[in-house]
Amino acid sequence: MNKTVKTIVTLMAASLLFAGCDLKKKDEKAQDAKQVTTIEEIQKQKGKPARVVKATKAKLTDVRKFSGTIEGMQQTYAISKMNDPLAAINVKVGSNVTKDQVLAEYVRSADNTQLEQTKEQIALLEKATERMRDLHAKGGITQQDMDSQELQLKIAKMNLETLERANKILAPSSGVVTEMKFQVGQVPGQGTFCTIAKLDQVILKLNITSQDIGLFKKGAAATVTLADGKKVKGKVTTIPLAANPQTRFFPVEVTFDNKNKKLLPGMYITADMDMQQVSGVVVPAEAIVYRNGLNTVWTVDGEGNAKRKIVQVGVQANGDVQIVDGLSDGDVVMVEGQSKMNDGDKVLIVE
């Protein structure tokens, strides 16, 4: 009998335990359902959360990107004038040169016989001139004869200098060799041998369309960001009054100080150009919602309700956007939480 009672008691205890667990689960489900209802009620009573800012009047600078090629300041070209091979090249890319410095010399071929003849002629004229000076000193010849002889010697030396220069390639100006087209042994012919430029300042050449040329102003600031993150500042120095007849572009020039020689001729770079400056109502870029071909913002009206407004945007710069039409100074604009809003929803403003 005692064994039967114990069994019954055990079964009753187990039943009570299972019943308790079932009640606990039902209670947890009821609490979860109540919590969901509470969140919805909070949104209905206090509003949907959103972060907001006030639209304010401010000035924005229209910054646009334009790309072009760097050229050296006062870029000139050393010209080859002979069809002989090069015997020596005295400079290389990066060399500093001065005006009339000998950059290269040709191999002396049969065409140089005139040079040797002129040297021999000068040697004979120098000896003859020396003898005539002695005669002139003794009164043996007139001053006119003496002057004529010295003139012949002078002309011969000038001819020699011309021939010597023709046998060499000379620097047309001072600067830095930025490009070399030939090597020793090659025949440069008649044309450009190398490029020389002054690199303390460089020019960015931009080809600008008719649509954009009106935005450029002389002296406008420009910035180039280098690979290491450093910035080089420049300004617009030349704005043409007519387009290039072949390309139909306007060749605008931007000058950069380049003492560290970070910008080198031939580089193709992009510059941030400060164009027009505008004033107006400004909001952060994240306030703009583009949908169905329209720019819109969500505002909070005086009663704390959400209102969608269609706006016309203007200049965009540094994360801000100019609102040309659709907003007023002081309007409260949502910058976070707009995606869950409907017109007329109550808004809970959060920090």
Summary of the structure (lengths in Angstrom):
residues: 351
radius of gyration: 43.2
end to end distance: 73.1
largest distance: 172.7
contacts: 981
relative contact order: 0.19
helix: 30%
strand: 42%
